[in-house]
Amino acid sequence: MGRLLWLKAFDRVSVRSAYEGEAGCLNGRHFRFSVQGEVEPDGEGETPAEVGTTVSLNGFKKSFQQSALRTVEAIAREVFEHCIWYFLRPGGAPNITVADDDGAVSLNSLMHDFVYSDMQRTSIEVKGERFEMVSLRLKSSQRNLAPRLYWCAANRVVVEENLTSKVLGLYGRLKDTESSPFTYVCYLSSDFLDSHVRADRTAFDISERVPGTPLIEDVSMDDIRESVLKEVESILAGPLSAAREEGKARVHEFVSNRGPRYRPVLSRLEQLGVSVDPSMKDHDLELLLHRARNAILSGCAGRACPV
């Protein structure tokens, strides 16, 4: 399905692949495909010199050209950032090079440009099923400002989930003693996810939540997510604590200088499960405090309220 989607942006695609046969000799397959011609052989060509595959994307459509990256370096970085999991998964990734007439960039050489370091690899158990978590500190960029959870199966990323504010203090960039500001991402994998991924690898055949009592043994997405978020809070204990303190300072500064009417709300924010992104704009912060104040007032209906 993914390869067919190339034809939304390109008129045709050519693939020239060399692989080692049973006798140890190199064999080649050359073919092309397009909307008009579907899949067609592309001639025998020269005998390949080494194992590998070359993919040529031809006839770039103007509607996509207008918003496309221009340089091979920028394209390689975008592809690598989208495909980091392939370099982390068991067995790693093949050697991949993005090339045009002006040069070439190996994706395998880009890891240090994106990742400060991997964090402790951990595992969790949810109703008897084991899940592996690979956590990374990514160098923040315009693409990866939000913390994310990647649900993986069959050695591929299936679902990408934004974790912003799902753990108190978890927003865009975090800080710790080992790196400059970073964005947290987690790759989640397990035999359970492998066995429940849909054939097109775009979702899982797992209930979002299982109604009923906690005694029900079926594993839901909510069950898994809850356990993952608890582990994330443990892994990021230091950076999250610092982020929460920054958030509190941001709120106190705003209330002191611009919104004194929200002063009675300050002591109740944590009880309401409210944590503030230190980079939040004044307008958004006032809306958040206004909602918190209304929540407190509605909870005091019919009795004296300190706000």
FIVO-606337 format. One record per residue (C-alpha): residue in one letter; x, y, z; residue number from 1. Coordinates in nm, 2 decimals. Layout:
% residues N
<tormi resn="a" x="X" y="Y" z="Z" resi="NUM"/>
...
//
This chain:
% residues 307
<tormi resn="m" x="0.00" y="0.00" z="0.00" resi="1"/>
<tormi resn="g" x="0.28" y="0.24" z="0.09" resi="2"/>
<tormi resn="r" x="0.46" y="0.19" z="-0.24" resi="3"/>
<tormi resn="l" x="0.14" y="0.24" z="-0.44" resi="4"/>
<tormi resn="l" x="0.10" y="0.58" z="-0.26" resi="5"/>
<tormi resn="w" x="0.42" y="0.69" z="-0.43" resi="6"/>
<tormi resn="l" x="0.21" y="0.73" z="-0.75" resi="7"/>
<tormi resn="k" x="0.02" y="1.01" z="-0.59" resi="8"/>
<tormi resn="a" x="0.33" y="1.22" z="-0.62" resi="9"/>
<tormi resn="f" x="0.52" y="1.06" z="-0.90" resi="10"/>
<tormi resn="d" x="0.42" y="0.94" z="-1.25" resi="11"/>
<tormi resn="r" x="0.63" y="0.62" z="-1.23" resi="12"/>
<tormi resn="v" x="0.87" y="0.43" z="-1.01" resi="13"/>
<tormi resn="s" x="1.16" y="0.21" z="-1.12" resi="14"/>
<tormi resn="v" x="1.32" y="-0.06" z="-0.90" resi="15"/>
<tormi resn="r" x="1.64" y="-0.24" z="-0.97" resi="16"/>
<tormi resn="s" x="1.72" y="-0.50" z="-0.71" resi="17"/>
<tormi resn="a" x="2.01" y="-0.75" z="-0.67" resi="18"/>
<tormi resn="y" x="2.00" y="-1.04" z="-0.42" resi="19"/>
<tormi resn="e" x="2.21" y="-1.35" z="-0.35" resi="20"/>
<tormi resn="g" x="2.06" y="-1.67" z="-0.48" resi="21"/>
<tormi resn="e" x="2.09" y="-2.02" z="-0.33" resi="22"/>
<tormi resn="a" x="2.41" y="-2.10" z="-0.52" resi="23"/>
<tormi resn="g" x="2.57" y="-1.78" z="-0.39" resi="24"/>
<tormi resn="c" x="2.55" y="-1.59" z="-0.72" resi="25"/>
<tormi resn="l" x="2.39" y="-1.26" z="-0.77" resi="26"/>
<tormi resn="n" x="2.05" y="-1.24" z="-0.93" resi="27"/>
<tormi resn="g" x="1.87" y="-0.92" z="-1.04" resi="28"/>
<tormi resn="r" x="1.51" y="-0.81" z="-1.08" resi="29"/>
<tormi resn="h" x="1.42" y="-0.49" z="-1.27" resi="30"/>
<tormi resn="f" x="1.07" y="-0.36" z="-1.29" resi="31"/>
<tormi resn="r" x="0.87" y="-0.04" z="-1.30" resi="32"/>
<tormi resn="f" x="0.51" y="0.06" z="-1.21" resi="33"/>
<tormi resn="s" x="0.27" y="0.34" z="-1.28" resi="34"/>
<tormi resn="v" x="-0.10" y="0.41" z="-1.28" resi="35"/>
<tormi resn="q" x="-0.12" y="0.36" z="-1.66" resi="36"/>
<tormi resn="g" x="0.11" y="0.06" z="-1.70" resi="37"/>
<tormi resn="e" x="0.07" y="-0.10" z="-1.36" resi="38"/>
<tormi resn="v" x="0.37" y="-0.33" z="-1.29" resi="39"/>
<tormi resn="e" x="0.60" y="-0.40" z="-1.59" resi="40"/>
<tormi resn="p" x="0.94" y="-0.57" z="-1.64" resi="41"/>
<tormi resn="d" x="1.21" y="-0.31" z="-1.69" resi="42"/>
<tormi resn="g" x="1.46" y="-0.52" z="-1.90" resi="43"/>
<tormi resn="e" x="1.74" y="-0.73" z="-1.77" resi="44"/>
<tormi resn="g" x="2.01" y="-0.46" z="-1.76" resi="45"/>
<tormi resn="e" x="2.36" y="-0.52" z="-1.65" resi="46"/>
<tormi resn="t" x="2.46" y="-0.80" z="-1.41" resi="47"/>
<tormi resn="p" x="2.46" y="-0.65" z="-1.06" resi="48"/>
<tormi resn="a" x="2.80" y="-0.61" z="-0.89" resi="49"/>
<tormi resn="e" x="2.67" y="-0.63" z="-0.53" resi="50"/>
<tormi resn="v" x="2.36" y="-0.69" z="-0.33" resi="51"/>
<tormi resn="g" x="2.13" y="-0.39" z="-0.30" resi="52"/>
<tormi resn="t" x="1.83" y="-0.20" z="-0.44" resi="53"/>
<tormi resn="t" x="1.80" y="0.12" z="-0.63" resi="54"/>
<tormi resn="v" x="1.46" y="0.30" z="-0.63" resi="55"/>
<tormi resn="s" x="1.41" y="0.58" z="-0.88" resi="56"/>
<tormi resn="l" x="1.11" y="0.81" z="-0.84" resi="57"/>
<tormi resn="n" x="1.03" y="0.98" z="-1.17" resi="58"/>
<tormi resn="g" x="0.79" y="1.24" z="-1.30" resi="59"/>
<tormi resn="f" x="0.75" y="1.45" z="-0.98" resi="60"/>
<tormi resn="k" x="0.41" y="1.61" z="-1.00" resi="61"/>
<tormi resn="k" x="0.40" y="1.99" z="-0.99" resi="62"/>
<tormi resn="s" x="0.14" y="2.01" z="-0.71" resi="63"/>
<tormi resn="f" x="0.38" y="1.82" z="-0.48" resi="64"/>
<tormi resn="q" x="0.69" y="2.00" z="-0.60" resi="65"/>
<tormi resn="q" x="0.57" y="2.33" z="-0.47" resi="66"/>
<tormi resn="s" x="0.59" y="2.22" z="-0.11" resi="67"/>
<tormi resn="a" x="0.87" y="1.97" z="-0.13" resi="68"/>
<tormi resn="l" x="1.21" y="1.99" z="0.03" resi="69"/>
<tormi resn="r" x="1.48" y="2.09" z="-0.23" resi="70"/>
<tormi resn="t" x="1.82" y="1.95" z="-0.11" resi="71"/>
<tormi resn="v" x="1.93" y="1.59" z="-0.07" resi="72"/>
<tormi resn="e" x="2.05" y="1.67" z="0.28" resi="73"/>
<tormi resn="a" x="1.70" y="1.81" z="0.39" resi="74"/>
<tormi resn="i" x="1.52" y="1.51" z="0.23" resi="75"/>
<tormi resn="a" x="1.75" y="1.26" z="0.40" resi="76"/>
<tormi resn="r" x="1.70" y="1.42" z="0.74" resi="77"/>
<tormi resn="e" x="1.32" y="1.42" z="0.69" resi="78"/>
<tormi resn="v" x="1.32" y="1.05" z="0.59" resi="79"/>
<tormi resn="f" x="1.55" y="0.95" z="0.87" resi="80"/>
<tormi resn="e" x="1.35" y="1.13" z="1.14" resi="81"/>
<tormi resn="h" x="1.03" y="0.97" z="1.01" resi="82"/>
<tormi resn="c" x="1.20" y="0.62" z="1.01" resi="83"/>
<tormi resn="i" x="1.41" y="0.63" z="1.33" resi="84"/>
<tormi resn="w" x="1.25" y="0.31" z="1.46" resi="85"/>
<tormi resn="y" x="1.39" y="0.11" z="1.17" resi="86"/>
<tormi resn="f" x="1.74" y="0.19" z="1.30" resi="87"/>
<tormi resn="l" x="1.64" y="0.09" z="1.66" resi="88"/>
<tormi resn="r" x="1.45" y="-0.23" z="1.60" resi="89"/>
<tormi resn="p" x="1.61" y="-0.58" z="1.64" resi="90"/>
<tormi resn="g" x="1.83" y="-0.64" z="1.34" resi="91"/>
<tormi resn="g" x="1.86" y="-0.27" z="1.26" resi="92"/>
<tormi resn="a" x="1.81" y="-0.12" z="0.92" resi="93"/>
<tormi resn="p" x="1.99" y="-0.18" z="0.58" resi="94"/>
<tormi resn="n" x="2.24" y="0.08" z="0.46" resi="95"/>
<tormi resn="i" x="2.02" y="0.34" z="0.30" resi="96"/>
<tormi resn="t" x="2.15" y="0.63" z="0.08" resi="97"/>
<tormi resn="v" x="1.94" y="0.92" z="-0.05" resi="98"/>
<tormi resn="a" x="2.10" y="1.06" z="-0.37" resi="99"/>
<tormi resn="d" x="2.04" y="1.31" z="-0.65" resi="100"/>
<tormi resn="d" x="2.27" y="1.46" z="-0.91" resi="101"/>
<tormi resn="d" x="2.43" y="1.69" z="-0.65" resi="102"/>
<tormi resn="g" x="2.53" y="1.44" z="-0.39" resi="103"/>
<tormi resn="a" x="2.44" y="1.16" z="-0.16" resi="104"/>
<tormi resn="v" x="2.36" y="1.12" z="0.21" resi="105"/>
<tormi resn="s" x="2.37" y="0.79" z="0.41" resi="106"/>
<tormi resn="l" x="2.08" y="0.77" z="0.65" resi="107"/>
<tormi resn="n" x="2.29" y="0.54" z="0.88" resi="108"/>
<tormi resn="s" x="2.52" y="0.83" z="0.95" resi="109"/>
<tormi resn="l" x="2.25" y="1.07" z="1.08" resi="110"/>
<tormi resn="m" x="2.18" y="0.91" z="1.42" resi="111"/>
<tormi resn="h" x="2.41" y="1.15" z="1.60" resi="112"/>
<tormi resn="d" x="2.23" y="1.45" z="1.44" resi="113"/>
<tormi resn="f" x="1.90" y="1.35" z="1.59" resi="114"/>
<tormi resn="v" x="1.95" y="1.16" z="1.91" resi="115"/>
<tormi resn="y" x="2.14" y="1.28" z="2.22" resi="116"/>
<tormi resn="s" x="2.13" y="0.93" z="2.37" resi="117"/>
<tormi resn="d" x="1.89" y="0.64" z="2.43" resi="118"/>
<tormi resn="m" x="1.76" y="0.62" z="2.78" resi="119"/>
<tormi resn="q" x="1.71" y="0.30" z="2.99" resi="120"/>
<tormi resn="r" x="1.53" y="0.03" z="2.80" resi="121"/>
<tormi resn="t" x="1.25" y="-0.09" z="3.01" resi="122"/>
<tormi resn="s" x="0.97" y="-0.35" z="3.00" resi="123"/>
<tormi resn="i" x="0.62" y="-0.34" z="3.15" resi="124"/>
<tormi resn="e" x="0.36" y="-0.62" z="3.21" resi="125"/>
<tormi resn="v" x="-0.01" y="-0.56" z="3.14" resi="126"/>
<tormi resn="k" x="-0.24" y="-0.84" z="3.24" resi="127"/>
<tormi resn="g" x="0.02" y="-1.10" z="3.18" resi="128"/>
<tormi resn="e" x="0.15" y="-0.95" z="2.85" resi="129"/>
<tormi resn="r" x="0.50" y="-0.81" z="2.83" resi="130"/>
<tormi resn="f" x="0.58" y="-0.49" z="2.64" resi="131"/>
<tormi resn="e" x="0.92" y="-0.34" z="2.56" resi="132"/>
<tormi resn="m" x="0.98" y="0.03" z="2.57" resi="133"/>
<tormi resn="v" x="1.27" y="0.21" z="2.39" resi="134"/>
<tormi resn="s" x="1.30" y="0.57" z="2.51" resi="135"/>
<tormi resn="l" x="1.50" y="0.84" z="2.33" resi="136"/>
<tormi resn="r" x="1.61" y="1.20" z="2.39" resi="137"/>
<tormi resn="l" x="1.57" y="1.36" z="2.05" resi="138"/>
<tormi resn="k" x="1.73" y="1.68" z="1.95" resi="139"/>
<tormi resn="s" x="1.43" y="1.91" z="1.92" resi="140"/>
<tormi resn="s" x="1.33" y="2.03" z="1.57" resi="141"/>
<tormi resn="q" x="1.02" y="2.18" z="1.41" resi="142"/>
<tormi resn="r" x="0.91" y="1.83" z="1.33" resi="143"/>
<tormi resn="n" x="0.95" y="1.67" z="1.67" resi="144"/>
<tormi resn="l" x="0.84" y="1.93" z="1.92" resi="145"/>
<tormi resn="a" x="0.58" y="1.71" z="2.07" resi="146"/>
<tormi resn="p" x="0.66" y="1.40" z="2.29" resi="147"/>
<tormi resn="r" x="0.52" y="1.09" z="2.12" resi="148"/>
<tormi resn="l" x="0.45" y="0.73" z="2.17" resi="149"/>
<tormi resn="y" x="0.50" y="0.50" z="1.88" resi="150"/>
<tormi resn="w" x="0.31" y="0.17" z="1.88" resi="151"/>
<tormi resn="c" x="0.51" y="-0.08" z="1.68" resi="152"/>
<tormi resn="a" x="0.44" y="-0.42" z="1.54" resi="153"/>
<tormi resn="a" x="0.60" y="-0.65" z="1.28" resi="154"/>
<tormi resn="n" x="0.91" y="-0.43" z="1.30" resi="155"/>
<tormi resn="r" x="0.72" y="-0.12" z="1.18" resi="156"/>
<tormi resn="v" x="0.55" y="0.18" z="1.34" resi="157"/>
<tormi resn="v" x="0.18" y="0.13" z="1.33" resi="158"/>
<tormi resn="v" x="0.03" y="0.42" z="1.54" resi="159"/>
<tormi resn="e" x="0.18" y="0.75" z="1.64" resi="160"/>
<tormi resn="e" x="0.03" y="0.91" z="1.96" resi="161"/>
<tormi resn="n" x="0.10" y="1.26" z="2.09" resi="162"/>
<tormi resn="l" x="0.18" y="1.24" z="2.46" resi="163"/>
<tormi resn="t" x="0.16" y="1.62" z="2.53" resi="164"/>
<tormi resn="s" x="0.01" y="1.67" z="2.88" resi="165"/>
<tormi resn="k" x="-0.08" y="1.31" z="2.93" resi="166"/>
<tormi resn="v" x="0.18" y="1.31" z="3.21" resi="167"/>
<tormi resn="l" x="0.20" y="1.61" z="3.43" resi="168"/>
<tormi resn="g" x="0.49" y="1.83" z="3.31" resi="169"/>
<tormi resn="l" x="0.53" y="1.64" z="2.97" resi="170"/>
<tormi resn="y" x="0.51" y="1.90" z="2.70" resi="171"/>
<tormi resn="g" x="0.74" y="2.00" z="2.41" resi="172"/>
<tormi resn="r" x="1.10" y="2.02" z="2.53" resi="173"/>
<tormi resn="l" x="1.24" y="1.88" z="2.86" resi="174"/>
<tormi resn="k" x="1.58" y="1.94" z="3.02" resi="175"/>
<tormi resn="d" x="1.81" y="1.71" z="3.21" resi="176"/>
<tormi resn="t" x="2.17" y="1.71" z="3.32" resi="177"/>
<tormi resn="e" x="2.29" y="1.49" z="3.03" resi="178"/>
<tormi resn="s" x="2.18" y="1.70" z="2.73" resi="179"/>
<tormi resn="s" x="2.05" y="2.02" z="2.60" resi="180"/>
<tormi resn="p" x="1.67" y="2.06" z="2.58" resi="181"/>
<tormi resn="f" x="1.53" y="1.74" z="2.42" resi="182"/>
<tormi resn="t" x="1.20" y="1.59" z="2.30" resi="183"/>
<tormi resn="y" x="1.10" y="1.26" z="2.46" resi="184"/>
<tormi resn="v" x="0.98" y="0.97" z="2.23" resi="185"/>
<tormi resn="c" x="0.91" y="0.61" z="2.32" resi="186"/>
<tormi resn="y" x="0.88" y="0.31" z="2.09" resi="187"/>
<tormi resn="l" x="0.66" y="0.03" z="2.22" resi="188"/>
<tormi resn="s" x="0.67" y="-0.32" z="2.09" resi="189"/>
<tormi resn="s" x="0.56" y="-0.67" z="2.20" resi="190"/>
<tormi resn="d" x="0.45" y="-1.01" z="2.08" resi="191"/>
<tormi resn="f" x="0.10" y="-0.91" z="2.18" resi="192"/>
<tormi resn="l" x="0.10" y="-0.61" z="1.94" resi="193"/>
<tormi resn="d" x="0.26" y="-0.83" z="1.67" resi="194"/>
<tormi resn="s" x="-0.03" y="-1.07" z="1.69" resi="195"/>
<tormi resn="h" x="-0.30" y="-0.81" z="1.70" resi="196"/>
<tormi resn="v" x="-0.19" y="-0.57" z="1.42" resi="197"/>
<tormi resn="r" x="-0.42" y="-0.54" z="1.12" resi="198"/>
<tormi resn="a" x="-0.30" y="-0.68" z="0.78" resi="199"/>
<tormi resn="d" x="-0.25" y="-0.33" z="0.64" resi="200"/>
<tormi resn="r" x="-0.05" y="-0.23" z="0.95" resi="201"/>
<tormi resn="t" x="-0.24" y="0.09" z="1.01" resi="202"/>
<tormi resn="a" x="-0.41" y="0.00" z="1.34" resi="203"/>
<tormi resn="f" x="-0.46" y="-0.28" z="1.59" resi="204"/>
<tormi resn="d" x="-0.75" y="-0.52" z="1.65" resi="205"/>
<tormi resn="i" x="-0.75" y="-0.43" z="2.02" resi="206"/>
<tormi resn="s" x="-1.04" y="-0.26" z="2.20" resi="207"/>
<tormi resn="e" x="-0.98" y="0.10" z="2.30" resi="208"/>
<tormi resn="r" x="-1.12" y="0.01" z="2.64" resi="209"/>
<tormi resn="v" x="-1.28" y="-0.30" z="2.79" resi="210"/>
<tormi resn="p" x="-1.60" y="-0.22" z="2.98" resi="211"/>
<tormi resn="g" x="-1.68" y="-0.39" z="3.31" resi="212"/>
<tormi resn="t" x="-1.47" y="-0.48" z="3.61" resi="213"/>
<tormi resn="p" x="-1.09" y="-0.48" z="3.64" resi="214"/>
<tormi resn="l" x="-1.12" y="-0.86" z="3.67" resi="215"/>
<tormi resn="i" x="-1.17" y="-0.89" z="3.29" resi="216"/>
<tormi resn="e" x="-0.85" y="-1.03" z="3.14" resi="217"/>
<tormi resn="d" x="-0.88" y="-0.88" z="2.79" resi="218"/>
<tormi resn="v" x="-0.60" y="-0.62" z="2.73" resi="219"/>
<tormi resn="s" x="-0.73" y="-0.29" z="2.60" resi="220"/>
<tormi resn="m" x="-0.54" y="0.00" z="2.45" resi="221"/>
<tormi resn="d" x="-0.63" y="0.20" z="2.76" resi="222"/>
<tormi resn="d" x="-0.47" y="-0.07" z="2.98" resi="223"/>
<tormi resn="i" x="-0.15" y="-0.06" z="2.79" resi="224"/>
<tormi resn="r" x="-0.14" y="0.32" z="2.77" resi="225"/>
<tormi resn="e" x="-0.20" y="0.36" z="3.14" resi="226"/>
<tormi resn="s" x="0.10" y="0.13" z="3.22" resi="227"/>
<tormi resn="v" x="0.32" y="0.31" z="2.96" resi="228"/>
<tormi resn="l" x="0.25" y="0.65" z="3.10" resi="229"/>
<tormi resn="k" x="0.33" y="0.54" z="3.46" resi="230"/>
<tormi resn="e" x="0.66" y="0.41" z="3.33" resi="231"/>
<tormi resn="v" x="0.73" y="0.73" z="3.14" resi="232"/>
<tormi resn="e" x="0.67" y="0.93" z="3.46" resi="233"/>
<tormi resn="s" x="0.93" y="0.71" z="3.63" resi="234"/>
<tormi resn="i" x="1.18" y="0.73" z="3.35" resi="235"/>
<tormi resn="l" x="1.15" y="1.11" z="3.33" resi="236"/>
<tormi resn="a" x="1.12" y="1.18" z="3.70" resi="237"/>
<tormi resn="g" x="1.39" y="1.45" z="3.71" resi="238"/>
<tormi resn="p" x="1.31" y="1.64" z="3.39" resi="239"/>
<tormi resn="l" x="0.93" y="1.63" z="3.47" resi="240"/>
<tormi resn="s" x="0.99" y="1.76" z="3.82" resi="241"/>
<tormi resn="a" x="1.19" y="2.05" z="3.67" resi="242"/>
<tormi resn="a" x="0.92" y="2.12" z="3.41" resi="243"/>
<tormi resn="r" x="0.64" y="2.13" z="3.67" resi="244"/>
<tormi resn="e" x="0.84" y="2.38" z="3.88" resi="245"/>
<tormi resn="e" x="0.89" y="2.59" z="3.57" resi="246"/>
<tormi resn="g" x="0.51" y="2.57" z="3.51" resi="247"/>
<tormi resn="k" x="0.43" y="2.68" z="3.86" resi="248"/>
<tormi resn="a" x="0.67" y="2.97" z="3.83" resi="249"/>
<tormi resn="r" x="0.50" y="3.07" z="3.50" resi="250"/>
<tormi resn="v" x="0.16" y="3.06" z="3.66" resi="251"/>
<tormi resn="h" x="0.27" y="3.26" z="3.96" resi="252"/>
<tormi resn="e" x="0.43" y="3.52" z="3.74" resi="253"/>
<tormi resn="f" x="0.11" y="3.56" z="3.53" resi="254"/>
<tormi resn="v" x="-0.12" y="3.58" z="3.83" resi="255"/>
<tormi resn="s" x="0.10" y="3.83" z="4.01" resi="256"/>
<tormi resn="n" x="0.13" y="4.06" z="3.71" resi="257"/>
<tormi resn="r" x="-0.18" y="4.01" z="3.50" resi="258"/>
<tormi resn="g" x="-0.44" y="3.80" z="3.67" resi="259"/>
<tormi resn="p" x="-0.46" y="3.85" z="4.04" resi="260"/>
<tormi resn="r" x="-0.83" y="3.73" z="4.04" resi="261"/>
<tormi resn="y" x="-0.69" y="3.38" z="3.99" resi="262"/>
<tormi resn="r" x="-0.48" y="3.38" z="4.30" resi="263"/>
<tormi resn="p" x="-0.72" y="3.16" z="4.50" resi="264"/>
<tormi resn="v" x="-0.69" y="2.90" z="4.22" resi="265"/>
<tormi resn="l" x="-0.31" y="2.85" z="4.27" resi="266"/>
<tormi resn="s" x="-0.33" y="2.60" z="4.56" resi="267"/>
<tormi resn="r" x="-0.59" y="2.39" z="4.38" resi="268"/>
<tormi resn="l" x="-0.43" y="2.33" z="4.04" resi="269"/>
<tormi resn="e" x="-0.25" y="2.01" z="4.13" resi="270"/>
<tormi resn="q" x="-0.56" y="1.87" z="4.29" resi="271"/>
<tormi resn="l" x="-0.74" y="1.92" z="3.96" resi="272"/>
<tormi resn="g" x="-0.46" y="1.75" z="3.77" resi="273"/>
<tormi resn="v" x="-0.35" y="2.07" z="3.60" resi="274"/>
<tormi resn="s" x="0.01" y="2.13" z="3.49" resi="275"/>
<tormi resn="v" x="0.12" y="2.42" z="3.29" resi="276"/>
<tormi resn="d" x="0.35" y="2.43" z="2.99" resi="277"/>
<tormi resn="p" x="0.61" y="2.70" z="3.08" resi="278"/>
<tormi resn="s" x="0.60" y="2.82" z="2.72" resi="279"/>
<tormi resn="m" x="0.22" y="2.87" z="2.71" resi="280"/>
<tormi resn="k" x="0.10" y="3.21" z="2.58" resi="281"/>
<tormi resn="d" x="-0.08" y="3.45" z="2.81" resi="282"/>
<tormi resn="h" x="-0.41" y="3.41" z="2.63" resi="283"/>
<tormi resn="d" x="-0.40" y="3.03" z="2.66" resi="284"/>
<tormi resn="l" x="-0.29" y="3.04" z="3.02" resi="285"/>
<tormi resn="e" x="-0.58" y="3.27" z="3.11" resi="286"/>
<tormi resn="l" x="-0.82" y="3.03" z="2.95" resi="287"/>
<tormi resn="l" x="-0.67" y="2.74" z="3.14" resi="288"/>
<tormi resn="l" x="-0.70" y="2.93" z="3.47" resi="289"/>
<tormi resn="h" x="-1.05" y="3.04" z="3.39" resi="290"/>
<tormi resn="r" x="-1.16" y="2.68" z="3.33" resi="291"/>
<tormi resn="a" x="-0.99" y="2.57" z="3.65" resi="292"/>
<tormi resn="r" x="-1.17" y="2.84" z="3.85" resi="293"/>
<tormi resn="n" x="-1.50" y="2.73" z="3.70" resi="294"/>
<tormi resn="a" x="-1.43" y="2.37" z="3.79" resi="295"/>
<tormi resn="i" x="-1.36" y="2.47" z="4.15" resi="296"/>
<tormi resn="l" x="-1.67" y="2.68" z="4.17" resi="297"/>
<tormi resn="s" x="-1.89" y="2.41" z="4.02" resi="298"/>
<tormi resn="g" x="-1.75" y="2.17" z="4.28" resi="299"/>
<tormi resn="c" x="-1.85" y="2.41" z="4.56" resi="300"/>
<tormi resn="a" x="-2.21" y="2.44" z="4.44" resi="301"/>
<tormi resn="g" x="-2.45" y="2.45" z="4.74" resi="302"/>
<tormi resn="r" x="-2.18" y="2.51" z="5.00" resi="303"/>
<tormi resn="a" x="-1.92" y="2.78" z="5.09" resi="304"/>
<tormi resn="c" x="-1.63" y="2.80" z="4.85" resi="305"/>
<tormi resn="p" x="-1.29" y="2.96" z="4.91" resi="306"/>
<tormi resn="v" x="-1.26" y="3.10" z="4.56" resi="307"/>
//
